[in-house]
């Protein structure tokens, strides 16, 4: 199941977000789009504050 999650880009480092997604979703499809001070993530599952 694919999830679309929008997060504020205000306090998120782009390189660290990419590294996190590469680690969390290795071998899976995901997409990141930057728009209007937000990141729009199309990811296999929702990101949470806790792993």
N, C-alpha and C positions, 0 to 999 in steps of 0.2 A: 504494500500500500504506500503510495507516494503522498507526502505531506508538503503543503506550502506554508512556510513560516516566515513572517516579516519581523525583523529585529532592527532596532535603531542603530545607525552607524556611529552615533555620537561618541560612544566609549569603546568601540570595537576596532581593534587593529586588523586591517584587511589580511595581512600576511599570517597572523595568528589564527584568524578564522579559517583561512584556506588550509593551514596545517592541521587544525582540529578536524575539519571535514575529511581531509585525506586520511587521517588516522581512524576516525570513527566509521567511515564508510568506504574503506579500502575495498576495491573490487566491485563496488556498487555505483550506480549512476546517481549523480547529484548535479545541481546547477546553482550558481550564485549570480544574482543580478543586483547592481547598485542603482538605486533610483530615489531621488528626493530625500537624501540623508537617511536612507534605510537600505538594508540588505534584504532581498527577497530570495529565500532559499527554497529550492525544490529538492527535498531530501527523503530518504527511505523511512525515517521516523523522526518525531519531534525531538528537538534538543531541549534539555532541561538544565537546571543549575547543578544538579547532582548526576553523576555518572551512574 
